[in-house]
Structure formats: C-alpha cells, structure tokens
Amino acid sequence: MRNNPMLSQSQRTTILELNRQGVSKRQIARVLGVSRLAVRRVLRSNSSQVTELHRPEKAEPYRQQSTPRAYHREARDGFAEGTGD
C-alpha cells in the first residue's frame, strides 16, 4: 500500500487500461501497490483525471472566537496574572 493518498494521472490511466484488458481489481491493486478500494474508486469514476481538492482550514471560522475564550479562561483561573500557583 502507498502512503500517498492521491493516485497520479498515470496510475489512474493504468488502472483503467488494465481493467479494459480484463485484469481483476485485486491483481491491478497488487501490481500497482495500491489498495483495492483505490482501484474501485478509479473504476467507478471511469476517469483518469486527478480530482482537485479544495479544503479550507476547518478552524478558520472559529479562529476569532477561540483566542478571546482562551484568554478569559486563563484570566479567570489566575494564569494570566501569574497568580495561579
């Protein structure tokens, strides 16, 4: 198995071509060193194009809220003033 979660376009093309030649999904996975799930997903998509991922940072909407809360929590507990011994 690979550590890289994305298959390259050439790997995807190879998967589609081997499938057209009648090679089993299990054998394709073994030959390319990828999971059978990855092979199934490529065959289901029937495309050699690598999908582009748009992943905004999950914490971004909360970034402004989290800093004041942490500060107030520290102040409440006495850590901000150095009295929390």
VEXDREN-332885 format. One record per residue: residue number from 1; residue in one letter; z, x negated, y negated of N, C-alpha, C in turn. Coordinates in Angstrom, 1 decimal, m for minus. Each point is the difference from the previous one (the first is absolute). Example, Ala and Ser with C-alpha at 12.3 -4.5 7.8 and 13.67 -1.06 7.14 Angstrom:
2
1,A,7.8,m13.2,5.7,0.0,0.9,m1.2,0.0,m0.9,m1.2
2,S,m0.7,0.4,m1.1,0.0,m0.9,m1.1,0.8,0.8,m1.1
END
This chain:
85
1,M,0.0,m0.8,1.2,0.0,0.8,m1.2,0.0,m0.9,m1.2
2,R,m0.5,0.6,m1.1,m0.1,m0.7,m1.3,1.2,0.3,m0.9
3,N,0.3,m0.9,m0.9,1.1,0.3,m1.0,m0.6,0.7,m1.2
4,N,m1.3,m0.3,m0.2,m0.7,0.6,m1.2,m0.3,1.4,0.3
5,P,0.5,1.0,m0.8,m0.2,1.4,0.3,m1.5,0.5,m0.3
6,M,m0.8,m0.7,m0.8,m1.3,0.4,m0.3,m1.0,m0.7,0.9
7,L,m0.9,0.7,0.5,m1.2,m0.6,0.8,m1.1,m0.3,m1.0
8,S,m0.6,m1.1,0.2,m1.1,m0.4,m0.9,m1.2,0.9,0.3
9,Q,m1.0,m0.1,m0.9,m1.2,0.8,0.2,m0.8,m0.4,1.2
10,S,0.0,m1.3,0.3,m0.7,m0.5,1.2,0.7,0.4,1.3
11,Q,1.3,0.1,0.0,0.8,0.5,1.1,m0.4,1.5,0.3
12,R,0.0,0.7,m1.1,m0.3,1.4,0.1,m1.4,0.2,0.5
13,T,m1.0,m0.8,m0.5,m1.3,0.1,0.5,m0.1,m0.3,1.5
14,T,0.7,m1.0,0.4,0.0,m0.5,1.4,0.6,1.1,0.9
15,I,1.1,0.7,m0.5,0.5,1.1,0.8,m1.0,1.1,0.2
16,L,m0.6,0.4,m1.1,m1.0,1.1,0.1,m1.2,m0.4,0.9
17,E,m0.4,m1.3,m0.1,m1.2,m0.4,0.9,0.4,m0.1,1.4
18,L,1.2,m0.5,0.3,0.4,m0.1,1.4,0.2,1.4,0.6
19,N,0.5,0.9,m0.8,0.2,1.4,0.5,m1.4,0.6,0.3
20,R,m1.0,m0.3,m0.8,m1.4,0.5,0.2,m0.5,m0.6,1.3
21,Q,0.4,m1.2,0.4,m0.5,m0.6,1.2,0.8,0.5,1.2
22,G,1.0,0.8,m0.2,0.7,0.6,1.2,1.3,m0.7,0.3
23,V,0.4,m1.0,m0.8,1.2,m0.7,0.3,1.2,0.9,m0.3
24,S,1.0,m0.1,0.9,1.2,0.9,m0.1,0.8,m0.4,m1.2
25,K,0.8,0.9,m0.6,0.9,m0.3,m1.1,1.0,m1.1,0.4
26,R,0.5,0.1,1.2,1.0,m1.0,0.4,m0.6,m1.4,0.1
27,Q,m1.2,m0.1,0.5,m0.7,m1.3,0.1,m0.4,m0.5,m1.4
28,I,m0.4,0.9,m0.9,m0.3,m0.4,m1.4,1.3,m0.6,m0.7
29,A,1.1,0.7,0.2,1.3,m0.5,m0.5,0.3,m1.3,0.5
30,R,m0.2,m0.3,1.3,0.4,m1.3,0.6,m0.9,m1.1,m0.5
31,V,m1.3,0.3,m0.1,m1.0,m1.0,m0.4,0.3,m0.4,m1.5
32,L,0.3,0.9,m0.8,0.2,m0.2,m1.5,1.4,m0.4,m0.3
33,G,0.9,0.2,0.9,1.4,m0.3,m0.3,0.7,1.0,m0.9
34,V,m0.4,1.2,0.0,0.5,1.1,m0.9,0.6,1.1,0.9
35,S,0.7,0.9,m0.6,0.7,1.1,0.8,m1.1,1.0,0.4
36,R,0.3,0.8,1.0,m0.9,1.1,0.4,0.0,1.0,m1.1
37,L,1.2,0.2,m0.7,0.0,0.9,m1.0,m0.9,m0.3,m1.2
38,A,m0.1,m1.3,m0.3,m1.0,m0.5,m1.0,m1.4,0.3,0.4
39,V,m0.3,m0.2,1.3,m1.3,0.3,0.5,m0.3,1.5,m0.1
40,R,0.9,0.8,0.4,m0.1,1.5,m0.1,m0.3,0.4,m1.4
41,R,0.8,m0.5,m1.0,m0.2,0.4,m1.4,m1.3,m0.4,m0.5
42,V,m0.6,m1.1,0.3,m1.3,m0.4,m0.4,m1.0,0.9,0.6
43,L,0.1,0.3,1.3,m1.0,0.9,0.6,0.1,1.4,m0.5
44,R,1.2,0.4,m0.4,0.2,1.4,m0.6,m0.7,0.0,m1.3
45,S,0.2,m1.0,m0.8,m0.6,0.0,m1.3,m1.5,m0.2,0.0
46,N,m0.5,m0.6,1.1,m1.4,m0.3,0.2,m0.6,m0.7,m1.2
47,S,0.7,m1.0,m0.6,m0.4,m0.7,m1.1,0.4,m1.4,0.1
48,S,m0.8,m0.9,m0.5,0.3,m1.5,0.0,0.6,m0.4,m1.3
49,Q,0.0,1.0,m1.0,0.6,m0.3,m1.3,1.5,m0.2,0.0
50,V,0.5,m1.0,m0.6,1.4,m0.2,m0.1,0.6,0.9,m1.1
51,T,1.0,0.8,0.4,0.5,1.0,m1.0,0.8,m0.8,m1.1
52,E,m0.1,0.5,m1.2,0.7,m0.6,m1.1,1.3,0.7,m0.2
53,L,1.1,m0.7,0.0,1.3,0.6,m0.2,0.5,m0.1,m1.4
54,H,0.5,1.2,m0.5,0.5,0.1,m1.3,1.5,0.3,0.2
55,R,0.9,m1.0,m0.2,1.4,0.2,0.3,0.8,m0.3,m1.3
56,P,0.3,0.9,m0.8,0.8,m0.2,m1.1,1.4,m0.4,0.5
57,E,0.8,m0.7,m0.8,1.3,m0.4,0.4,0.9,1.3,0.0
58,K,0.7,0.2,1.1,0.7,1.3,0.1,1.2,0.1,m1.0
59,A,0.6,m1.1,m0.4,1.1,0.0,m0.9,m0.4,0.2,m1.4
60,E,m1.2,m0.1,m0.3,m0.4,0.0,m1.5,0.4,1.2,m0.7
61,P,m0.1,1.2,0.5,0.5,1.2,m0.7,1.5,0.0,m0.3
62,Y,0.7,m0.7,0.8,1.5,0.0,m0.1,0.6,m1.3,m0.7
63,R,m0.9,m0.9,m0.3,0.4,m1.3,m0.6,0.9,0.2,m1.2
64,Q,m0.4,0.9,m0.9,0.7,0.2,m1.3,1.4,0.7,0.3
65,Q,0.1,0.8,1.0,1.2,0.7,0.4,1.0,m0.9,0.7
66,S,m0.5,m1.0,0.8,0.9,m0.7,0.8,0.8,m1.1,m0.7
67,T,m0.5,m0.6,m1.0,0.7,m1.0,m0.8,1.2,0.5,m0.7
68,P,m0.1,1.1,m0.8,1.2,0.6,m0.7,1.1,0.4,1.0
69,R,m0.4,0.6,1.1,1.0,0.4,1.0,0.8,m1.2,0.6
70,A,m0.8,m1.0,0.3,0.7,m1.2,0.5,1.0,m0.6,m1.0
71,Y,m0.4,0.0,m1.3,0.8,m0.5,m1.0,1.2,0.9,m0.2
72,H,m0.1,1.3,0.0,1.1,0.9,m0.2,1.0,m0.1,1.2
73,R,m0.6,m0.2,1.2,0.9,m0.1,1.2,0.8,m1.2,m0.2
74,E,m0.6,m1.1,m0.4,0.8,m1.3,m0.1,1.0,0.2,m1.1
75,A,m0.3,0.6,m1.1,0.9,0.2,m1.1,1.2,0.9,0.4
76,R,m0.3,1.0,0.7,1.0,0.9,0.5,1.0,m0.7,1.0
77,D,m0.5,m0.9,0.8,0.8,m0.7,1.0,0.6,m1.3,m0.6
78,G,m0.3,m0.3,m1.3,0.6,m1.1,m0.6,m0.7,m1.3,0.2
79,F,m1.1,m0.1,0.6,m0.7,m1.2,0.3,m0.8,m0.5,m1.3
80,A,m0.4,0.9,m0.8,m0.8,m0.4,m1.2,0.9,m0.8,m1.0
81,E,1.2,0.4,0.0,0.9,m0.7,m1.0,0.8,m1.1,0.6
82,G,m0.2,m0.3,1.3,0.7,m1.1,0.7,1.4,0.4,0.3
83,T,0.4,1.3,0.1,1.4,0.4,0.3,0.1,0.5,1.4
84,G,m1.0,m0.2,0.8,0.0,0.6,1.4,0.6,m0.9,1.0
85,D,1.0,m0.8,m0.3,0.7,m0.9,0.9,0.7,0.7,1.1
END
